């Protein structure tokens, strides 16, 4: 197959004047090179495409691919991760990972929890604060936890995210509303163990690959898996492999993660974050259906490596999942229209 690669290269945005934090979710050259190398070792031809605007230009020039391996995060907006898949859908070009609906929904942490909770997925009580006056109607016991509604990589999460009284809560929410220009998710603070669970596959064929426990070291910012802790994870965090066969709590967490993955309609691969409440119950935190995939620094490949799954095999499983569901899907109207217009 000819597989195109879509991505947001961090160096391009830094060169344009964006800050380190603004570009924190974007990928570096070694990540793109690693994916490309893995795909080529699996026998595929590859072509680098780049970000959404470069994709649009390529499509306009008539370039097409059998599959696009998409890790583009998008530049702005609550639905930014959905932009590249939506463009590909217009032209009927198949791609890895979730569709625009899922990517737009799951970036909004409040809407995601609203969907999974009625489906029986345990999650902490929460509220969405769109303006500071919304705090007057908040009826949740302290301590609470506050973070931006639609950021990744721990952006906006600091020790101040855990709040113990109304004064702290107001101050933290004001700061987050001002800095990120988006609503704030406020939820009951979960004091228990924290896990990130690797997910592979789609629908009934999906499964939990395995689980890493997030263990904050003495050098870490305490109690929160913060932006700083993530950026300096080599010295602040231990990613401890834990197995469902050895620990009933891990088994329960993986069951929660799999239920959430299927309820949300996520595809091919990603991660789900779980944290336990005061009673020890695993609670859904959030899902990353477009998880980082650097072979040495991203959680999903770290987990796979600890389980004996080589990076090449991980990429192969993701592509295999995409191929399987694409084969089972009838030709779309977009594909028919694109083929007809290109023939003329």
C-alpha positions as CSV (number, residue, x, y, z in Angstrom):
1,X,0.0,0.0,0.0
2,X,0.9,3.6,-0.5
3,X,0.4,5.2,3.0
4,X,0.5,8.9,3.5
5,X,1.5,10.5,6.8
6,X,-0.4,13.4,8.3
7,X,1.1,15.2,11.3
8,X,1.8,18.5,12.9
9,X,5.5,19.0,13.1
10,X,6.4,20.9,16.3
11,X,9.5,22.6,14.7
12,X,7.4,24.2,12.0
13,X,5.2,25.9,14.6
14,X,8.0,26.9,16.8
15,X,9.7,28.5,13.8
16,X,6.5,30.5,13.2
17,X,6.7,31.9,16.7
18,X,4.4,29.6,18.8
19,X,5.5,28.8,22.3
20,X,6.7,25.5,23.8
21,X,3.4,25.0,25.6
22,X,1.3,26.0,22.6
23,X,3.1,23.3,20.6
24,X,3.3,20.7,23.3
25,X,0.9,18.3,21.6
26,X,2.6,18.4,18.3
27,X,5.1,15.8,17.1
28,X,8.9,15.9,16.5
29,X,10.8,14.7,13.5
30,X,11.9,11.4,15.2
31,X,8.3,10.4,15.7
32,X,7.4,10.8,12.0
33,X,10.6,9.1,11.0
34,X,9.9,6.2,13.3
35,X,6.4,5.7,11.9
36,X,7.7,5.9,8.4
37,X,10.4,3.4,9.0
38,X,8.0,1.0,10.7
39,X,5.6,1.2,7.8
40,X,8.4,0.7,5.2
41,X,9.7,-2.3,7.1
42,X,6.2,-3.8,6.9
43,X,6.4,-3.5,3.1
44,X,4.4,-0.3,2.5
45,X,5.4,2.7,0.4
46,X,5.1,6.0,2.3
47,X,4.7,9.6,1.5
48,X,4.9,12.5,4.0
49,X,2.0,14.9,3.7
50,X,2.1,17.1,6.8
51,X,-0.5,19.2,8.5
52,X,-4.1,20.0,7.4
53,X,-3.2,22.9,5.0
54,X,-0.5,20.7,3.3
55,X,-3.1,17.9,3.0
56,X,-5.5,20.2,1.3
57,X,-2.9,21.4,-1.1
58,X,-1.9,17.8,-1.9
59,X,-5.5,16.7,-2.5
60,X,-6.0,19.7,-4.8
61,X,-3.0,18.7,-6.8
62,X,-4.6,15.2,-7.3
63,X,-2.5,13.2,-4.8
64,X,-4.2,10.2,-3.3
65,X,-3.2,7.4,-1.0
66,X,-4.4,3.9,-0.2
67,X,-4.4,4.8,3.5
68,X,-3.4,7.8,5.6
69,X,-1.6,7.2,8.9
70,X,-3.0,10.2,10.8
71,X,-1.4,11.7,13.9
72,X,-2.3,15.4,13.1
73,X,-3.5,17.1,16.3
74,X,-4.8,20.3,14.6
75,X,-3.9,23.8,15.4
76,X,-7.0,25.4,17.0
77,X,-10.5,24.9,18.1
78,X,-12.3,22.4,20.3
79,X,-12.7,20.1,17.3
80,X,-9.1,20.6,16.0
81,X,-8.3,16.8,16.0
82,X,-11.2,16.2,13.7
83,X,-10.0,18.5,11.0
84,X,-7.7,16.1,9.0
85,X,-10.1,13.1,9.2
86,X,-13.0,15.4,8.0
87,X,-10.9,16.6,5.0
88,X,-10.0,13.0,4.1
89,X,-13.7,12.0,4.4
90,X,-14.6,14.6,1.8
91,X,-12.3,12.9,-0.7
92,X,-13.1,9.3,0.5
93,X,-9.5,8.6,1.5
94,X,-9.3,6.0,4.3
95,X,-7.2,6.7,7.4
96,X,-6.1,5.2,10.7
97,X,-7.7,6.0,14.1
98,X,-11.0,7.5,14.9
99,X,-13.4,9.5,12.7
100,X,-14.2,13.2,13.0
101,X,-17.2,12.7,15.3
102,X,-15.3,10.7,17.9
103,X,-12.2,13.0,17.8
104,X,-14.3,16.1,18.2
105,X,-16.4,14.6,21.0
106,X,-13.5,13.1,23.0
107,X,-11.4,16.2,23.0
108,X,-14.2,17.9,25.0
109,X,-13.8,16.1,28.4
110,X,-17.2,17.2,29.7
111,X,-19.2,15.9,26.7
112,X,-17.2,12.7,26.8
113,X,-18.1,12.1,30.4
114,X,-21.7,13.0,29.7
115,X,-21.8,10.2,27.1
116,X,-20.0,7.4,29.0
117,X,-21.7,7.9,32.4
118,X,-25.2,6.8,31.3
119,X,-23.6,3.8,29.6
120,X,-22.4,2.5,33.0
121,X,-18.8,3.8,32.8
122,X,-17.9,5.1,36.3
123,X,-16.6,8.6,36.3
124,X,-16.2,11.3,39.0
125,X,-19.0,13.7,39.5
126,X,-18.3,16.8,37.5
127,X,-19.5,20.2,36.2
128,X,-18.5,22.4,33.3
129,X,-17.7,26.0,34.1
130,X,-18.1,28.2,31.1
131,X,-18.0,31.5,33.0
132,X,-17.0,32.3,36.6
133,X,-20.6,32.9,37.6
134,X,-21.3,29.2,37.0
135,X,-19.4,28.4,40.3
136,X,-22.4,29.8,42.2
137,X,-24.5,26.8,41.1
138,X,-21.7,24.3,41.8
139,X,-22.7,21.6,44.3
140,X,-19.7,19.3,44.6
141,X,-17.8,18.5,47.8
142,X,-14.1,19.5,48.2
143,X,-11.5,18.6,47.3
144,X,-12.1,19.2,43.6
145,X,-9.9,19.1,40.5
146,X,-10.0,21.8,37.7
147,X,-8.5,21.6,34.2
148,X,-9.2,23.0,30.7
149,X,-12.1,21.2,29.0
150,X,-10.2,20.5,25.7
151,X,-6.4,20.3,26.2
152,X,-4.0,17.4,26.1
153,X,-0.5,16.6,27.3
154,X,-1.4,17.9,30.8
155,X,-1.7,21.5,29.5
156,X,-3.3,23.6,32.3
157,X,-2.8,20.9,34.9
158,X,-0.7,22.2,37.8
159,X,-0.6,21.7,41.6
160,X,-3.2,24.5,41.7
161,X,-5.6,22.2,39.9
162,X,-6.4,20.4,43.1
163,X,-8.5,22.9,45.1
164,X,-9.6,22.6,48.7
165,X,-12.0,25.5,49.1
166,X,-14.1,28.0,47.2
167,X,-11.5,30.7,47.2
168,X,-8.9,28.4,45.6
169,X,-11.5,27.1,43.1
170,X,-12.5,30.6,42.0
171,X,-8.8,31.6,41.5
172,X,-7.9,28.5,39.6
173,X,-11.0,28.7,37.3
174,X,-10.3,32.4,36.6
175,X,-6.8,31.6,35.6
176,X,-7.8,28.7,33.3
177,X,-10.6,30.6,31.7
178,X,-8.3,33.5,31.0
179,X,-5.3,31.5,29.8
180,X,-7.0,28.9,27.6
181,X,-10.2,30.8,26.5
182,X,-12.3,27.7,26.9
183,X,-14.6,26.1,29.6
184,X,-13.1,24.4,32.7
185,X,-13.9,20.9,33.8
186,X,-14.4,20.7,37.6
187,X,-14.7,17.2,39.1
188,X,-14.4,15.4,42.4
189,X,-10.7,14.8,43.2
190,X,-9.8,11.2,42.9
191,X,-7.0,10.3,45.4
192,X,-6.3,6.7,44.3
193,X,-4.1,4.9,41.9
194,X,-3.8,6.2,38.4
195,X,-3.5,4.0,35.2
196,X,-3.1,4.6,31.5
197,X,-4.4,1.7,29.5
198,X,-3.4,1.0,25.9
199,X,-6.3,0.2,23.6
200,X,-6.1,-1.5,20.2
201,X,-8.8,-2.5,17.6
202,X,-12.3,-1.4,16.8
203,X,-15.7,-2.4,18.1
204,X,-16.0,-6.0,19.1
205,X,-12.4,-6.6,18.0
206,X,-11.0,-4.0,20.4
207,X,-9.1,-5.0,23.5
208,X,-6.9,-3.6,26.2
209,X,-3.3,-4.2,25.3
210,X,-2.2,-3.7,28.9
211,X,-1.8,-1.1,31.7
212,X,0.9,1.2,33.0
213,X,0.5,2.6,36.5
214,X,1.5,6.3,36.8
215,X,3.7,6.5,39.9
216,X,4.9,10.0,40.8
217,X,8.4,10.1,42.2
218,X,9.6,12.3,45.0
219,X,10.8,14.9,42.5
220,X,7.4,15.3,40.9
221,X,4.7,17.8,41.5
222,X,2.6,16.0,44.1
223,X,-0.8,14.4,43.5
224,X,-1.3,15.5,39.9
225,X,-0.1,14.1,36.6
226,X,0.7,17.7,35.5
227,X,2.1,19.3,32.4
228,X,5.5,19.7,34.1
229,X,5.5,16.0,35.3
230,X,4.7,14.9,31.7
231,X,7.3,17.1,30.1
232,X,10.0,15.9,32.5
233,X,8.7,12.4,32.9
234,X,12.1,10.8,32.8
235,X,13.0,12.3,36.2
236,X,9.6,12.7,37.8
237,X,7.5,9.7,36.8
238,X,7.7,5.9,36.9
239,X,5.6,4.0,34.4
240,X,5.1,0.7,36.1
241,X,3.7,-2.3,34.2
242,X,0.9,-3.9,36.0
243,X,-1.1,-6.9,34.9
244,X,-4.7,-7.8,35.1
245,X,-3.8,-11.4,35.9
246,X,-1.9,-10.3,39.0
247,X,-4.1,-7.5,40.3
248,X,-7.9,-7.5,40.4
249,X,-8.0,-3.7,40.5
250,X,-6.1,-3.6,37.2
251,X,-8.5,-6.1,35.7
252,X,-11.4,-3.9,36.8
253,X,-9.7,-0.8,35.3
254,X,-9.2,-2.5,32.0
255,X,-12.8,-3.6,31.9
256,X,-13.9,0.1,32.5
257,X,-11.5,1.2,29.8
258,X,-12.8,-1.3,27.2
259,X,-16.4,-0.4,27.9
260,X,-15.6,3.3,27.4
261,X,-13.6,2.6,24.2
262,X,-16.5,0.8,22.7
263,X,-19.2,3.1,23.9
264,X,-17.4,6.1,22.3
265,X,-16.7,4.3,19.0
266,X,-12.9,4.7,19.1
267,X,-10.9,2.9,16.5
268,X,-7.6,1.2,15.8
269,X,-5.5,2.4,18.8
270,X,-5.2,4.9,21.6
271,X,-5.2,5.2,25.4
272,X,-7.7,5.6,28.2
273,X,-6.7,7.2,31.5
274,X,-8.2,5.8,34.8
275,X,-7.9,7.0,38.4
276,X,-9.4,5.4,41.5
277,X,-11.7,7.2,43.9
278,X,-11.4,7.1,47.7
279,X,-13.1,3.7,47.8
280,X,-10.7,2.2,45.3
281,X,-13.2,2.1,42.3
282,X,-11.5,2.8,39.0
283,X,-13.1,5.9,37.3
284,X,-12.8,7.0,33.7
285,X,-10.8,10.2,33.4
286,X,-10.4,10.7,29.7
287,X,-9.6,9.0,26.4
288,X,-6.9,9.8,23.9
289,X,-8.0,8.3,20.6
290,X,-5.0,10.0,18.9
291,X,-2.3,9.0,21.4
292,X,1.3,9.9,21.2
293,X,3.3,7.3,19.3
294,X,7.0,8.2,19.7
295,X,8.8,4.8,20.1
296,X,10.6,5.7,23.4
297,X,8.7,8.6,25.0
298,X,5.0,8.0,24.4
299,X,2.9,6.0,26.8
300,X,1.4,3.5,24.3
301,X,4.7,2.4,22.7
302,X,6.3,2.3,26.2
303,X,3.6,0.0,27.3
304,X,3.9,-2.2,24.2
305,X,7.7,-2.4,24.6
306,X,7.3,-3.5,28.2
307,X,4.9,-6.2,27.0
308,X,7.3,-7.4,24.4
309,X,5.5,-5.9,21.5
310,X,8.0,-4.3,19.2
311,X,7.3,-0.8,17.8
312,X,7.0,-2.3,14.3
313,X,4.4,-4.8,15.4
314,X,2.5,-2.0,17.2
315,X,2.3,0.0,14.0
316,X,1.3,-3.1,12.1
317,X,-1.5,-3.9,14.5
318,X,-2.9,-0.3,14.1
319,X,-2.7,-0.5,10.3
320,X,-4.2,-4.0,10.4
321,X,-7.1,-2.8,12.4
322,X,-7.7,0.0,9.9
323,X,-7.5,-2.4,6.9
324,X,-9.9,-4.8,8.5
325,X,-12.7,-2.2,9.0
326,X,-12.1,-0.6,5.7
327,X,-12.5,-3.9,3.9
328,X,-15.8,-4.4,5.7
329,X,-17.1,-0.9,4.7
330,X,-18.9,-0.4,1.3
331,X,-17.5,2.2,-1.1
332,X,-18.6,5.6,0.1
333,X,-20.4,8.3,-2.0
334,X,-17.3,10.4,-1.6
335,X,-15.1,7.7,-3.1
336,X,-17.5,7.3,-6.0
337,X,-17.7,11.0,-6.6
338,X,-13.9,11.4,-6.4
339,X,-13.3,8.6,-8.8
340,X,-15.8,10.0,-11.3
341,X,-14.4,13.5,-11.2
342,X,-10.8,12.3,-11.5
343,X,-11.8,10.2,-14.5
344,X,-12.9,13.4,-16.3
